[in-house]
Amino acid sequence: MVVTRAATLTRSITTGTIVRWFALGVIVIWVVAPFVPLWLWSFSLRWRFPHLLPEVWSTRAWLYLLKPSSGVLNATIDSLVIAVVVTVVSVAISIPAGRALGLYRFRGKRIMEFLILAPTIIPGLASVFGVHGLFLRYNLANSLFGVILVHLISSVTYATMVMWGVFSNYNTEFEEQGRVLGAGPIRNFRYVTWPAIFPGIVVAALFSFLLSWYQYLLTLIIGGGKVQTLAMLLFNFARSGDRPVAGAVSIIFMIPALIVLFVTSKYLTGENAAVSGLGGGR
């Protein structure tokens, strides 16, 4: 009987291991596969159908991107500045907003919830033209500051929704214990609240950064072509038909987002995500 149970357990472990490795392999292929043609295109000079590999290899695309005239460096810097500022502001707004929505009941809360969710319901193309007219009136269009403001519309929404969920499962008794022990508001937030909501903050920051980094339409309309981000530069090269350069820019474009995703991945699933808010649902 013991031998039979041990054999069954062994088969179960073996099957589970095979399934996990298979799933991991599928995920790796799913993530890596799109990079393969991009890498091949970026090092090709001539690649015609039906050849599986480039007929002529070249570093022309990468050498061109190293030139100041390509605009890649300036576009990358502008993209990073916009995404980082949008992320910081979105998280700073989402913490008190999420706390208010998740922990308290107040008059007009339903209206506030609708206003926060509105940017996810209303088509972006329909609303951006109205925003553009407003920005033109106040001289905010065609500027880096205007692009940051319009990126905040969607980023603040998603960051607030994340923190709303975090505070909905947050137990304020820990803060009360801190106050009983003599902790002031600042120390209470630093040593009690911040560690509890930190996984949620990381997820909110991730969403905010990626939404801003990949944004093209809002940047095009509000920036008016004067604010060149890496996303806009990528579309320009893709439309030009220069596939090697477009492939090289695509790789550069994806690297920062993948780095951010890798750094924050442990907060998306698993134990760190599970302890977000310290339980205690409301």
C-alpha positions in Angstrom: 0.0 0.0 0.0 2.8 2.4 1.0 4.7 1.5 -2.2 1.6 2.2 -4.3 1.1 5.6 -2.8 4.7 6.5 -3.2 4.6 5.5 -6.9 1.4 7.5 -7.4 3.0 10.5 -5.7 6.1 10.2 -7.8 4.0 10.0 -11.1 2.0 13.1 -9.9 5.2 15.1 -9.2 6.7 14.0 -12.6 3.5 15.0 -14.4 3.4 18.3 -12.6 7.0 19.0 -13.4 6.5 18.2 -17.1 3.4 20.4 -17.3 5.2 23.3 -15.6 8.2 23.1 -17.9 6.0 22.8 -20.9 4.0 25.9 -19.8 7.3 27.8 -19.2 8.6 26.8 -22.6 5.4 28.0 -24.3 5.7 31.3 -22.5 9.3 31.8 -23.4 8.6 31.0 -27.0 5.6 33.4 -27.0 7.8 36.2 -25.6 11.0 35.6 -27.5 9.5 34.7 -30.9 8.5 38.2 -31.9 12.1 39.4 -31.2 13.6 36.9 -33.7 12.4 38.6 -37.0 13.1 42.0 -35.5 16.7 41.0 -34.8 17.0 39.5 -38.3 15.6 42.6 -39.9 17.8 44.9 -38.0 21.0 43.1 -39.3 19.8 42.6 -42.8 20.5 44.6 -45.9 18.5 42.5 -48.3 15.9 39.9 -47.4 13.4 38.8 -49.9 10.8 36.0 -50.0 11.1 33.0 -49.9 14.5 33.1 -48.1 14.3 32.2 -44.4 17.3 34.3 -43.5 18.6 37.6 -44.9 20.5 37.3 -48.1 22.9 40.1 -47.2 23.8 40.9 -43.6 24.7 44.4 -42.5 24.9 46.7 -39.4 23.7 49.7 -41.4 20.6 50.1 -39.3 22.4 50.1 -36.0 25.1 52.4 -37.2 22.4 54.8 -38.5 20.7 54.9 -35.1 24.0 55.9 -33.4 24.0 59.1 -35.5 22.5 62.2 -33.8 20.6 62.8 -37.1 18.5 59.7 -36.5 16.8 61.4 -33.5 16.7 58.1 -31.5 18.7 59.4 -28.5 16.5 62.5 -28.1 13.3 60.6 -28.6 14.4 58.0 -26.0 15.2 60.7 -23.5 11.9 62.5 -24.1 10.0 59.2 -23.8 11.7 58.3 -20.5 11.2 61.8 -19.0 7.5 61.7 -20.0 6.9 58.1 -18.7 8.8 58.7 -15.4 7.0 61.9 -14.6 3.6 60.4 -15.5 4.4 57.4 -13.3 5.4 59.5 -10.3 2.4 61.8 -10.6 -0.1 59.0 -11.2 1.1 57.0 -8.2 1.1 60.2 -6.0 -2.6 60.9 -7.0 -3.7 57.3 -6.9 -2.7 56.6 -3.3 -5.1 59.1 -1.6 -7.7 58.6 -4.3 -7.6 54.8 -3.9 -7.7 55.0 -0.1 -10.8 57.3 -0.2 -12.6 55.0 -2.6 -11.6 51.8 -0.9 -12.0 52.6 2.7 -14.7 55.3 3.0 -18.3 56.0 2.2 -19.1 59.6 1.3 -21.7 61.6 -0.6 -21.1 61.6 -4.3 -18.9 58.5 -4.2 -20.8 56.9 -7.1 -20.3 60.0 -9.2 -16.6 60.0 -8.4 -16.3 56.3 -9.3 -18.0 57.0 -12.7 -15.7 59.9 -13.4 -12.6 57.8 -12.6 -13.9 55.0 -14.9 -15.0 57.3 -17.7 -11.6 57.4 -19.5 -11.8 53.6 -19.8 -15.3 53.7 -21.2 -15.2 56.8 -23.5 -13.3 56.1 -26.8 -9.9 57.8 -26.6 -10.2 59.2 -30.2 -13.5 60.9 -29.4 -12.2 62.6 -26.2 -8.7 63.6 -27.4 -10.0 66.1 -29.9 -11.9 67.9 -27.2 -8.9 67.9 -25.0 -6.8 69.2 -27.9 -9.1 72.2 -28.4 -8.8 73.0 -24.7 -5.0 72.6 -24.8 -4.8 74.9 -27.8 -6.7 77.6 -25.9 -4.4 77.5 -22.9 -1.2 77.1 -25.0 -0.5 73.6 -23.7 -0.5 71.9 -27.1 2.7 71.1 -29.0 4.7 71.0 -25.7 6.2 68.3 -23.5 4.1 69.5 -20.5 0.9 69.1 -22.5 1.9 65.6 -23.6 2.5 64.7 -19.9 -0.9 66.1 -18.9 -2.8 64.1 -21.6 -0.9 60.9 -20.7 -2.0 61.4 -17.1 -5.7 61.0 -18.1 -5.4 57.3 -18.7 -2.5 56.6 -16.3 -4.2 58.1 -13.3 -7.3 56.1 -14.0 -5.6 52.8 -14.1 -3.3 53.6 -11.2 -6.3 54.6 -9.1 -8.2 51.5 -10.0 -5.2 49.4 -8.8 -4.9 51.3 -5.5 -8.7 51.2 -5.1 -8.5 47.4 -5.1 -5.6 47.4 -2.7 -7.3 49.6 -0.1 -10.5 47.7 -0.5 -8.7 44.7 1.1 -6.7 46.9 3.5 -7.0 46.5 7.3 -6.8 49.8 9.1 -6.4 48.1 12.5 -2.6 48.0 11.9 -2.6 51.8 11.7 -4.7 52.0 14.8 -2.1 49.8 16.6 0.6 52.1 15.4 -1.2 55.2 16.8 -1.7 53.4 20.1 2.0 52.8 20.3 2.7 56.5 19.7 3.5 56.6 16.0 2.6 59.9 14.3 1.0 60.2 10.9 4.3 60.2 9.0 5.9 57.3 10.9 2.6 55.4 10.7 2.5 55.8 6.9 6.2 55.0 6.5 6.4 51.8 8.7 2.8 50.5 8.5 0.9 51.7 5.5 3.7 51.9 3.0 5.0 48.3 3.4 1.4 47.0 3.2 0.5 48.8 0.0 3.9 48.7 -1.7 3.1 45.7 -4.0 0.0 47.6 -5.2 2.1 50.8 -5.7 4.6 48.8 -7.8 1.7 47.4 -10.0 0.2 50.9 -10.4 3.6 52.3 -11.3 4.1 49.5 -13.9 0.7 50.2 -15.6 1.3 54.0 -15.6 4.8 53.6 -17.1 3.7 51.2 -19.8 0.6 53.2 -20.7 2.7 56.3 -21.2 5.7 54.6 -22.9 3.5 52.9 -25.5 1.2 55.9 -26.1 1.2 57.1 -29.7 -2.1 58.7 -30.6 -2.3 61.1 -27.7 1.3 62.2 -28.3 0.7 62.7 -32.0 -2.4 64.9 -31.5 -1.3 66.9 -28.5 2.4 67.0 -29.3 1.6 68.1 -32.9 4.7 66.4 -34.2 7.0 68.7 -32.2 7.3 66.2 -29.3 9.0 63.2 -30.7 8.8 60.1 -28.5 10.3 56.7 -29.4 6.8 55.4 -30.3 6.3 58.2 -32.8 9.8 57.6 -34.3 9.0 53.9 -34.6 5.8 54.6 -36.6 7.7 57.0 -38.8 10.4 54.5 -39.7 7.8 51.8 -40.2 5.8 54.0 -42.6 9.0 54.8 -44.5 9.4 51.2 -45.5 13.0 50.9 -44.1 12.5 47.6 -42.3 16.0 47.2 -41.0 15.9 50.5 -39.2 12.3 49.9 -38.0 13.4 46.6 -36.6 16.3 48.1 -34.7 14.1 50.9 -33.3 11.5 48.3 -32.3 14.1 46.5 -30.2 15.2 49.7 -28.5 11.6 50.6 -28.0 10.8 47.3 -26.2 13.9 47.1 -24.0 12.9 49.7 -21.3 9.4 48.2 -21.0 10.8 44.7 -20.6 13.3 45.9 -17.9 10.5 47.5 -15.9 8.3 44.4 -16.3 11.1 42.1 -15.2 11.9 44.2 -12.2 8.3 44.4 -11.0 7.2 40.9 -12.1 7.5 39.5 -8.5 4.8 41.9 -7.4 2.3 40.8 -10.1 1.8 37.3 -8.9 2.7 35.0 -6.0 3.2 35.7 -2.4 4.1 39.4 -2.7 0.9 40.1 -4.6 -1.2 38.0 -2.1 -0.1 40.0 0.9 -0.9 43.3 -0.7 -3.2 45.2 1.7 -2.6 42.7 4.5 -6.0 41.2 4.0 -9.0 42.4 6.0 -11.5 42.9 3.2 -14.2 45.6 3.4 
